């Protein structure tokens, strides 16, 4: 809880005009927000990161301070992402994020560079499943959010989070099976997927560092 209070204190100070506090908050959380965007959208990623932090500043007074700052930040990033996809579409073209994938909405390769074939296939599979599923899985596998934090980000009750994760893992497993078979590789297991996701996150973090 102390770390969360520190984050909110920095945000409050930034909102009051303290740029040094804003810089400290950015340094602390920029990698998380950047990671959130870059496997979902292929252009304008840093602009979206900036929009996310500015939106946090604008709405900071209305957020409960006993909740998770990280969930507040990633929930804001999710809203910024969805609004960006809506902006890029025609006004009369509604987007269903329970069925549309990142590949549908931003049809380019992931901005994450992966050297291992299992990592490349995992990135492709994540971008091919519905965006709501991709976000849930990445929050769980890459960010290690708790059930209450995920509920906060996704706007669901915790049973709804568990249900979404279950469906998301099934969809990802099916997509990975198809991709690996087309590449002449053995089928993957749920344990494989979690291991690859963890190692991919570590590899990407190492390159960024």
C-alpha positions in Angstrom: 0.0 0.0 0.0 2.9 2.4 0.7 4.1 2.2 -2.9 0.5 2.9 -4.1 0.3 5.9 -1.9 3.6 7.2 -3.1 2.4 6.9 -6.7 -0.8 8.8 -6.0 1.2 11.5 -4.1 3.4 11.9 -7.1 0.3 12.2 -9.3 -1.3 14.8 -7.0 1.9 16.8 -7.0 2.2 16.6 -10.8 -1.4 17.7 -11.2 -0.6 20.7 -8.9 2.2 21.7 -11.3 5.2 19.8 -10.0 7.0 18.6 -13.1 9.7 16.8 -11.2 7.0 14.5 -9.6 5.6 13.9 -13.0 9.0 12.9 -14.3 9.5 10.5 -11.4 6.1 8.9 -12.0 6.8 8.6 -15.8 10.1 7.0 -15.1 8.5 4.5 -12.7 5.6 3.4 -14.9 6.5 4.3 -18.5 7.7 0.7 -19.3 4.4 -0.8 -18.1 2.3 1.5 -20.2 4.5 1.3 -23.2 4.4 -2.5 -23.0 0.6 -2.4 -22.8 0.3 -0.5 -26.2 3.1 -1.9 -28.4 1.7 -5.4 -29.1 -1.7 -3.9 -29.9 -1.0 -0.9 -32.0 1.8 -0.3 -34.4 2.0 3.5 -34.8 1.8 6.4 -32.4 2.6 4.3 -29.3 4.5 7.0 -27.4 1.8 9.5 -28.1 -0.7 7.1 -26.5 1.5 6.6 -23.5 1.6 10.4 -23.0 -2.2 10.6 -23.5 -2.6 7.9 -20.8 -0.5 9.8 -18.2 -2.2 13.1 -19.0 -5.6 11.4 -18.6 -4.5 10.2 -15.2 -3.6 13.7 -14.2 -7.0 15.0 -15.4 -9.0 12.4 -13.5 -6.8 11.9 -10.5 -9.1 13.6 -8.1 -12.0 11.2 -8.8 -10.1 8.0 -8.1 -10.2 6.1 -4.9 -6.9 6.2 -3.1 -7.4 2.8 -1.4 -7.4 1.1 -4.8 -4.4 0.0 -7.0 -2.5 2.8 -8.8 -1.3 0.3 -11.4 -4.8 -0.8 -12.1 -5.9 2.9 -12.4 -3.1 3.5 -14.9 -3.7 0.4 -17.0 -7.5 0.9 -16.9 -6.8 4.4 -18.3 -4.5 3.0 -20.9 -7.2 0.6 -22.0 -9.7 3.4 -22.4 -7.1 5.4 -24.4 -6.4 2.4 -26.7 -10.1 1.8 -27.4 -10.7 5.5 -28.1 -7.8 5.5 -30.5 -9.2 2.5 -32.4 -12.6 4.2 -32.5 -11.0 7.4 -33.8 -9.3 5.6 -36.7 -12.6 4.1 -37.8 -15.5 5.8 -39.5 -17.9 7.4 -37.1 -20.7 5.0 -38.1 -18.5 1.9 -37.9 -18.9 0.4 -34.4 -16.1 -1.8 -33.0 -16.9 -4.9 -30.9 -13.8 -5.5 -28.8 -15.1 -8.9 -27.8 -14.6 -10.1 -31.4 -12.3 -7.7 -33.1 -8.6 -8.4 -32.7 -5.5 -6.2 -32.8 -4.7 -7.7 -36.2 -8.1 -6.6 -37.4 -7.8 -3.1 -36.1 -4.0 -2.5 -36.8 -3.0 -5.1 -39.4 0.7 -4.9 -39.1 3.3 -7.1 -37.3 3.8 -6.6 -33.6 6.1 -3.7 -32.6 7.9 -6.2 -30.3 10.9 -7.9 -31.9 11.1 -11.6 -31.1 14.0 -13.8 -32.0 12.6 -17.2 -30.9 10.0 -18.8 -33.1 7.8 -19.7 -30.1 7.9 -16.0 -29.1 7.0 -14.9 -32.7 4.1 -17.3 -32.9 2.8 -16.2 -29.5 2.9 -12.6 -30.5 1.0 -13.4 -33.6 -1.5 -15.5 -31.8 -2.1 -12.8 -29.2 -2.8 -10.2 -31.9 -5.2 -12.6 -33.6 -7.6 -13.3 -30.7 -10.3 -10.8 -29.6 -8.7 -7.6 -28.1 -10.6 -8.1 -24.8 -9.0 -11.5 -24.5 -5.5 -10.3 -25.5 -5.7 -7.5 -22.9 -6.8 -9.9 -20.1 -4.1 -12.4 -20.9 -1.3 -9.8 -21.0 -2.5 -8.2 -17.8 -2.4 -11.7 -16.2 0.7 -13.2 -17.8 2.9 -10.1 -18.3 1.9 -7.7 -15.6 0.9 -10.2 -12.9 -2.2 -8.3 -11.9 -4.3 -9.7 -9.1 -7.9 -10.6 -9.5 -9.2 -7.4 -7.9 -6.8 -5.3 -10.0 -7.9 -7.0 -13.2 -11.5 -6.5 -12.2 -10.7 -2.8 -11.8 -9.0 -2.5 -15.2 -11.6 -4.5 -17.1 -14.7 -3.2 -15.4 -15.8 -6.7 -14.4 -16.6 -8.6 -11.2 -13.9 -11.1 -10.2 -16.0 -14.1 -11.5 -16.2 -12.3 -14.8 -12.5 -11.9 -14.9 -11.9 -15.6 -14.3 -14.4 -16.5 -17.0 -12.7 -14.1 -19.5 -9.3 -15.5 -18.7 -10.6 -19.1 -19.2 -12.1 -18.2 -22.6 -9.0 -16.2 -23.6 -6.6 -19.1 -22.8 -8.8 -21.4 -24.8 -8.8 -19.0 -27.8 -5.0 -18.5 -27.5 -4.4 -22.2 -27.3 -6.4 -22.9 -30.4 -4.7 -20.1 -32.3 -1.2 -21.3 -31.2 -2.0 -24.9 -32.2 -3.0 -23.8 -35.7 0.1 -21.6 -36.1 2.5 -24.3 -34.8 1.0 -26.9 -37.1 1.3 -24.7 -40.1 5.0 -24.2 -39.1 5.5 -27.9 -38.8 5.9 -27.8 -35.0 4.5 -29.8 -32.2 1.3 -28.7 -30.4 1.7 -26.5 -27.4 0.3 -27.0 -23.9 -1.2 -24.5 -21.5 2.1 -24.7 -19.5 4.1 -24.0 -22.6 2.1 -20.8 -23.3 2.6 -19.5 -19.8 6.3 -20.3 -19.9 6.7 -18.6 -23.3 4.8 -15.6 -22.2 7.0 -15.1 -19.2 10.2 -15.6 -21.2 9.0 -13.3 -23.9 8.3 -10.6 -21.4 11.8 -11.0 -19.9 13.4 -10.9 -23.3 11.6 -7.8 -24.4 12.4 -6.1 -21.1 16.1 -7.0 -21.5 16.2 -5.4 -24.9 14.4 -2.3 -23.7 16.7 -1.9 -20.8 
